[in-house]
C-alpha cells in the first residue's frame, strides 16, 4: 500500500501523509478532503486495495466493541504515527487496581477530569496556585509525559504514553530527509564541477563560452540573448536615425521649393 502503513498488531492502517489511523469505512471521506482531494476513481482503487488486507478494524462500531490494546507506557514511539507530543499530563488515580491512563495537555483539563471521573476535591479554588498548595507531590497526575494517539477524533482517540524519543536517534523520515538533502547537494556540486571543466575546455580550444561553437566568443555569440538584445537595440537606433534623416531631407526639400 503506497498511501498507508499497516500496523497488524493493532489492526489499523496509518495514512503516511496525515500520520494517523484511518478506518476502511472512512477512506472515501478521508481522501476526498484536504490535503488529498483525490478523484473518485483513485479513491475506489484505494478502497479495493485495503479490502484485501486481513485483520483490520473496519468501522467505528467494530472499533467501539473491540478490546483495542493501547501500547504500554514503556513502548517506543510507534513508527508511522505523528511524532510524540511532549510535556503532557497523565492522571495517576487508580481504578480497579490499575492506574488511570487519561492524558491531556493542560492542567485545567486534567483538573476537570480528576474532579468528574474520580471525585477529586482540589484545595486550589481558582487563580494562580500558591507555593504551598497543590505542589507536584500533592497533585494526582504526572507531568512531562510523551504521548501519541492513533485517531484524531471519535472512538479510541485518546492519547497513550510512549517513551520520550532520544534526540540523538533520528526517525526514518528524518534520516531519509538528510539523505535526500545530501544527494541534492552532491548533484549541485557535480554540476558546478562539470560546468567549470566545460568552461575551461572551451577556453583552451578557442570555443565560444556560451554555445561551444567556433568562430566567435561569448561576448558576440549569435545565440546569446544578450547579443540578440544588443542587435535589436542597435537596429532600433539605426532605424530611428534613418527616420530622422529622412525627415530632415524632406524639410530641406520643402524649404528649397
Secondary structure as the mmCIF struct_conf table of DSSP 4:
data_model
#
loop_
_struct_conf.conf_type_id
_struct_conf.id
_struct_conf.beg_label_comp_id
_struct_conf.beg_label_asym_id
_struct_conf.beg_label_seq_id
_struct_conf.end_label_comp_id
_struct_conf.end_label_asym_id
_struct_conf.end_label_seq_id
BEND BEND1 UNK A 3 UNK A 3
STRN STRN1 UNK A 4 UNK A 7
TURN_TY1_P TURN_TY1_P1 UNK A 8 UNK A 11
STRN STRN2 UNK A 12 UNK A 15
TURN_TY1_P TURN_TY1_P2 UNK A 16 UNK A 18
BEND BEND2 UNK A 20 UNK A 20
STRN STRN3 UNK A 21 UNK A 21
HELX_RH_3T_P HELX_RH_3T_P1 UNK A 24 UNK A 26
HELX_RH_AL_P HELX_RH_AL_P1 UNK A 27 UNK A 32
BEND BEND3 UNK A 33 UNK A 33
TURN_TY1_P TURN_TY1_P3 UNK A 34 UNK A 36
HELX_RH_AL_P HELX_RH_AL_P2 UNK A 40 UNK A 50
TURN_TY1_P TURN_TY1_P4 UNK A 51 UNK A 52
TURN_TY1_P TURN_TY1_P5 UNK A 54 UNK A 55
BEND BEND4 UNK A 59 UNK A 59
HELX_RH_AL_P HELX_RH_AL_P3 UNK A 60 UNK A 65
BEND BEND5 UNK A 66 UNK A 66
HELX_LH_PP_P HELX_LH_PP_P1 UNK A 70 UNK A 72
TURN_TY1_P TURN_TY1_P6 UNK A 73 UNK A 74
HELX_LH_PP_P HELX_LH_PP_P2 UNK A 75 UNK A 78
TURN_TY1_P TURN_TY1_P7 UNK A 79 UNK A 80
BEND BEND6 UNK A 81 UNK A 81
HELX_LH_PP_P HELX_LH_PP_P3 UNK A 82 UNK A 84
STRN STRN4 UNK A 85 UNK A 91
STRN STRN5 UNK A 94 UNK A 95
TURN_TY1_P TURN_TY1_P8 UNK A 96 UNK A 97
STRN STRN6 UNK A 98 UNK A 99
STRN STRN7 UNK A 103 UNK A 104
BEND BEND7 UNK A 105 UNK A 105
HELX_RH_AL_P HELX_RH_AL_P4 UNK A 107 UNK A 118
BEND BEND8 UNK A 123 UNK A 123
BEND BEND9 UNK A 126 UNK A 128
HELX_LH_PP_P HELX_LH_PP_P4 UNK A 129 UNK A 130
TURN_TY1_P TURN_TY1_P9 UNK A 131 UNK A 132
BEND BEND10 UNK A 133 UNK A 134
TURN_TY1_P TURN_TY1_P10 UNK A 136 UNK A 138
BEND BEND11 UNK A 139 UNK A 140
STRN STRN8 UNK A 141 UNK A 148
BEND BEND12 UNK A 150 UNK A 150
BEND BEND13 UNK A 152 UNK A 154
TURN_TY1_P TURN_TY1_P11 UNK A 155 UNK A 156
STRN STRN9 UNK A 160 UNK A 161
HELX_LH_PP_P HELX_LH_PP_P5 UNK A 163 UNK A 166
TURN_TY1_P TURN_TY1_P12 UNK A 167 UNK A 168
BEND BEND14 UNK A 169 UNK A 169
HELX_RH_AL_P HELX_RH_AL_P5 UNK A 172 UNK A 204
TURN_TY1_P TURN_TY1_P13 UNK A 205 UNK A 206
TURN_TY1_P TURN_TY1_P14 UNK A 209 UNK A 211
BEND BEND15 UNK A 214 UNK A 216
HELX_RH_3T_P HELX_RH_3T_P2 UNK A 218 UNK A 220
TURN_TY1_P TURN_TY1_P15 UNK A 222 UNK A 223
HELX_RH_AL_P HELX_RH_AL_P6 UNK A 225 UNK A 256
#
